[in-house]
């Protein structure tokens, strides 16, 4: 039985509707917290005296922390509950990012990002687990709307950062305000989350390390392994392309293209804004054309748009190129996760956990690699990873589900 078949049509009561708003608030805060510091990375890089390689290694600490804590999240959720862990992770992420903004050295900056990344991974798994719990009570699929709201939060956070830069707010003041605001939102949201412990069905969506190892050994064929590898590479491609905007867009626009400090964050904002639009349209397009076609066309849009932006560099063209990346990759990670979760021969949640955990390797490996290319060649050369990753996703999209025949 697929995850979609387990959703029973019911009329959500007031408690469930409030819980949906609460989970939406948690996704919003998760997107906004990290987006507040991203556009200020160039300022932090300059103040700490980091070269491109050192900067790339430092910001790789965030996904490194996420990888380290990713599988631990399941154990914590089963022990303390998904809602509590989502809020705890939000608080710890906010404090970690605030510490990163105030760090006096590159090493402490990386350590703070490591803690923030570990906390963010716990938040990510917990809020998705609670969102799935609400979805089962709600009676229809609503999980994609939560991810779209995450993108709204990222746009909001990026906008706040751009305003802070324009107003010349000190880093500590800016990140202190954003942390206080969104931690408060998360604490208020906790009061409206679903009460009680998570059901066993929800716990299956977050398999712990021992269960993943057992699931991988049981009834696994070489074909299944190859499909799982392809799905992981598709998700990683989405992560690599997304990270190009997260970590380097502001720096590229300001240092390489000479954009004004208040204009440079628009590359990142364009990416997450277009990603939001792509996710809002993604469900309808997938139902009509299938995951495979949507991923292929999206990958080609991202590859073509960013390639043109790099071949013909300009501030408006680069902003448009990052928007093409965000729109094109919008459905890649959700599609790979959905396909992995329904792979035959694996226990429920095992495929999803494997892909969710390994895709973070894209976020981990991309910054040092781009930093190395930027230091030895140029940042313009380093950003080739974005269209290259999108093209890889388009080529591997054959493992995704095709168009379903209409009833």
N, C-alpha and C positions, 0 to 999 in steps of 0.2 A: 504493500500500500504506500502510495506517495504521500509526501507531506501535504500536498494540496487536498488529497482525499481524506485526511484526518480532520479537516476543518468542517465543522457542522454548522449549518445555517441556524443562527439564533438571533433573537432581538437583544442587543446589548442593553443592560440596565445602566442606571446612573453611575454606579461604581466602576463599571468597565469603561464607560465613556470618559470618566475622569482619569482613569488609569491610562487611557490612550493619550490624553493631553499631557499627562505626567511623563510618559515615556518620550513623547515628542520633545518635551522640554529638556530631557536628558540628552537626546541626540543633538539638539540645538546647542547646548552648552559644550558638548564634546567637540563639535565642529568649530565653535567660536573661540574656545580657549587657545588652541594651537594656532589658529589663524591670526590671533592678535600678535604673536611674536614673530611669525614668519616674515612679514614685510620689514621687520626691523633687524633681520639677520645681517644685512650689509653694515649697519651701524655697529653691531656687536663685533663683527669680523674686524672692522677698522679699529675699534677701541682696544681690542685684545691683540692687535698686530698679527693676525693669522694670515698665512698665505693660502692659496687655493687648496693645496693638499691638506694642510692642517685644518682648514675650515670644513672640507669634505669629511675628514675623519671625525671631527668633533660632532657634526650634526648626524653622523651615522650612529652615534651613541643612542639616539632616541629609538630607532628601530631595533637596535641591539637589545635595549632594555625590554622592548615589546616581545622579542623572540624569547628572551629568557623567562618572561613571566606569562607568556601566552597559554601554555598548557597548565600552569598552576591555577589559572583563573577558574577552571572547572571545579577543582577541589574546594576553593574558597566559596564559590557560588553554592555548592551543595551544603557547605557548612554554615554559611551565614545568610544565604538568600541572594537572589539576583539583584533586587532593588537596592538593598543595603550596600552590596559590593559596587554597584554602579555609582552610587553617590560617594562612597568612600574613595573610589578610584578617581572621581571627578575632583574631589578636594585635594588628593595627593598630586594629581596632574597639575592643577592650578598652582600649587605651592612649588612643585618642581620647576615649572616654567618661570615662575617669579624668581626663584633662586638662580636659574640660568641667566635671566636678564641682569641680575645684580652680581654675577660672578666676576671676580677680579682677574681671573686667569683662564687660559684655554682649557686646562685640565679640569678645573672646577666647573666650567661651562659644560664640558662633556659629561661629567659626573651628574650634574643636575638634569641634563637631558636624558641620561640613562634612567634615572629615577622617574622622570616624567613619562618616558616611553613605557616603562614597566607598569606604571599606574594606568596609562592610557589603554594598554592592552587588556587589563582587567576590566576597565570601564566598557570597552568595546564589546567584549564577550558577554558581560553582565547585562548591558542594556539591550543587546540583541536577544538574549535569553528571555528577559522580561517582556520584550516586545512580542516574541513568539507566544508567550503565555497569554498576553492580552489578545493576540490575534485569535487564539483558539477560543477564547471567551467571546470575542467580537462576532465571530461567525463568518468572516470572509478575509481574504488576503489584504493586509494593510502594512506588511513589513517594508515594502518598497517606499511607502510614503514616509516612513521614519528616516530612511536613508536620504530621501529628497530634502527633508527638514535639516539633516546634518549639513547638506550643502548650503542651505539658507544660513545656517549658523556660521559656516566658513566665510560666506560673503559678508555677513554682519561683522565677524571678527576682522576680516581684511579691511572693511570700511572703517572700523574703529581705529585700526592701526594707521591707515592713511590719514585720518583726521588728526590723530595724535602726532604724526610726523609733521603735518602742516602747521599744527599749533605749537610745535617744538616742545612737546611734553617730554620730560625725562623718562627714560626706560622704566625706572622703578615706580614712578607715579602711574604711568600708563598700565603696566602689567599688574600693579597693585589694585587699580580700579577694576580691570577686567576680571581678575581673580575673585575679588570681593563680590562683584555683581553676579557672576555665573555660579559661584559656589552657593550663594544665597538662593539662586533659582533652583539648583539641584536639591538643596535641603528642603525647600518648599515642595518640590515635586515628590519627594519621598513620602510625604504625608498622604498623597493621593495614588500611590502605586498599589497594586493588588496586595492585600494582606495575606499572611500565612506563608507556608513553605512552598517552594516550587514543586510542581507535579513531576512525577517520574518521566513523563513524556518530554517535558521541557529539559530535564537533566540530560536526556539522551542527546540533545543538540550540542552538549558540551562534554564530549567524551574525554576522560582523563588519560594521562600517558599510558598507563597499563592497558586500558581498554583499546586505545589506538593500536598498540603493539599486537594485542591479541587479534583485533579485527583485521590487521594487515596480513597476519599469518593464515587466517582461516579462509579457505576457498578462493584464494587469490591466483588468478591465471596471468600469464605474461601479457595477454591483451588488456586485462584490467589495469595492470601496472602501467602500461604504455598510455592508456587513456588518462589515468590519474596524473602521470607526468605531464601530459599535454595540457590538462586542465590547470595544473599548477603553473606551467609556463605562461598560459594565457592570463591568469591572475597576476603573476609577477610582471608581465608586460604592462598590464594596466597600472601596477604600482610604480614601475620605473618611469613611465610616461607622466604619471601624476606627480611624482617627486621632482621631475624637471621643473614644473611650475612651482611646487611648494618651496623648494630649496634654492632655486637658481634664477627664477624669473625676475625678481626684484633686483638682484645683483647684476644680471645681464643687462637689464634696461638702464640701470643707473650708471654702471661702470663702463660697459662696452658701447652703449648707444647714447649715453649722455642725457638720459631722461631726467627731468626734475624730480626731487625727492618725493613730492606729493603725487607724481605721475607714475613712478616706477612700480608701486604696488598694484597698479591696474592689470599687469600681466597675470599675477596670481588671482586677483579678483575675477578677471575674465575667464580663467580656467575653471574655477569652482562655480561661477555663475552659469557658464555653459554646461557644466557637468550636472547642475541642478535641472536645467531644461531637458537634457538628455535622459535623466532618470525619470522625470515626470512623463516624458513621451515613451520611455522604454517599455513599459508594460503593454501598452497598446500596440506598439510596433512589433514586439515579440509575439504577441498573440496572433497578429496578422501574417507576419513573414517568417517567424521562427528565430530562435536564438542564433543560429548559424549565420543567416543572412544579415541580421542586425549587427553582429560582431564583425563580420567581414567588411560591410560598408562603413561601419564606424571606424574600424582600424585604418581603412584607406583614407577616410576623411582626415583623421588625425595625422597620418603620415604625410599626406599631400599638403595639408595646411601648414604644418610646422616646417616641412622642407622648403616651401616657398618663402616662409618667413626668414629662414636661415640663408637661403641663396640670395634673397633681395632684402637685406636688413634695413629696417626702419622702425621707429617707435610704434606707429599705428599698425604696421604690418605684423610686428612681433606680438603685439597684444592680440590681434586677430588670430595669429598662429596658435597662441596658447589657448584661445577660446575654441579653436578647432580641435585641439588635443582634448580639452575637457569634454566637449560634446561627443567626440568620437569614442572615447574610452569609457563613457558613462556606464554602460551595461556590462563591461568585460568582467569585472570582479563578481558582481551579483550572479551573472550567468554561469561562471566557472564554479561558484559555490553551490548554486542550485543543482548543476549537473553532477558535481561530486557527491552531494548529499543523497542522490538517487541512484548511485552506482550499485548494481546488483552484486551480491557477494560480500558486502561490507555492512557491519552493524550500523544502525541509524546513528548519525552524528559523526561517525569515524571519518568518512570522506570529507565532510565539511570541516572538521577539525584539522585534518592534514593540510588541506589547501589553505585554510585561513591562517595557519601557522607558518607554512612555507612561503606564502606570498610576501611575507614581511622581509624575506631575503632580498626582494627587489628594492625595498626601501633601505635595506642595510648596505647592499653592494653598490647601489647607484651613486650616492654622494661621493665616496672616495674615488670611484672611477671617473666621474665627471670632473672632480677636483684635479686628478692627475692630468687629464687631457687639457684642462684649462691652464694648468701650470706649465705644461710642456709645449702646448700648441696655443689654444685660445679657448675661452668659454664658449664661443660660437661653435667651435669644433666639438667640444664636450657635449653640447646640447643635441648633437646628432642622435644620442641615445633615445630621445623621445620619439622621433619618426621611425627609428629602427625597431623599437619595442612594439609600436603600433602595427608595423608591418608583420612582425612575428605573430602577433595575435590574429591578424587577418589570415595568415597562412595556416595556422593551427585550428581555425574555427570549425573545421570539418568534424571535430569530435563533439561539438555542441549539437543540441537538438534542432532538427529541421522543422519546416513548417508542418503544423498538425492539420490533418484533413478536417474540414468542417462537418459537423454533425448534420 
